Amino acid sequence: MVLRKACFAAQKWLDSGLFTGRVAVNLSSKQFALADLQQRIESILRLTKLPAKHLELEITEGTVIKNPEQAIKVMQQLAKMGVSLALDDFGTGYSSLSYLKRFPINCLKIDKTFVDDIDKSDRDLKMVDSIITIAHNMGLSVVGEGVEQTAQLNILKALNCEEIQGYIYSKPIKETDFEAMLTADKLKHEPLTQTLMKK
């Protein structure tokens, strides 16, 4: 299971002093619908000895909007455990603001489709700016997904987007390669700002 593997790796990096952040793992719609999801995650955190604060679960907007009331209950259970929650692919699932304000999330991840033309389309630029403003007004951090060009990165910085994810930083890499990056980073004493790990 990807979650177990990611948690084992993160705990190893914590023990080695290479890592202080969170490892982010996508939850599929099928996994999110499991009746014993909370117990499974608790079991994995116990097994791997990873503190919950170092785990972030990414849930797509499309997943939660299928049954928002049930999704809110599940997300509240996970949040009580101390796990961080991110709403992934935001802007594609048509969730209403009335639900968004009730989701116990820490982060909004702006879908790549909005970032792709942010430097070419005034409409996309304004939409991303609006999403970031709404997120910040709700006390959420924001990740711009699918960043590939310097122009996209510069615009997201100007809009106060805190984090980015995309090929401009790194393609997905294997665990061993990522550990080598962490080690090299520690030697330079310059913390990495965004991480990608091959699942």
Steps between C-alpha positions, in 0.01 A plus 500: 500500500633842401399660831693247709809533282488881511460503879790258552720718277399823674568352844844380386580851372374652826723268704795590278441871548445545126132594509271718709203550268204293389476216254195542277308198376198498268188317617293351219120520501490130581734538798315806627174300498640219719298463819816430702720768342577671831599170663722407205684831515538480878638148461754613238613794715545265798689246289731758344527712817444811287340788695171599336616860453748376238229349279288690250215326320394643166134457411370612163221751482310256277514234773357714778228662290339161423370482856611816680325435831665158534830646380488764774455230767792296367722808469414608855607157629830524316559859616442396864785253459734790422538414131515795259244502219535652155222548248661391174412606143304796634285671240397186312236350731246783519488507879305789644651747744244391758663155504852630465472698823394180681782277375764469776787547257838669535584554136347559155684363198411696186449267207756503220235601244488846660878532526574391140395830341540733796764696306290519181139532614376795703195293595712214641718751683197661663355160596825391665528834678142459628562143619815606686318794661210282613738236637705756693185663639407155632844451658609238245831463323508460122696276264516573127506168314666420169745790493734453205602849388686783673223742399241285682723484808553878504128571474416256781767664718354843424156370599644377834456130424710333773599178328532355154507152359615410152775416257663842540614367836528126437343210321379222733804313628571173682529487877876440489554800270287718724699391804819598315344844434416537870855402597654745253261770622600438861865530407429837337283608798234628262156343559302371204180695445301244305531124471383239257533128550422226253212288629 
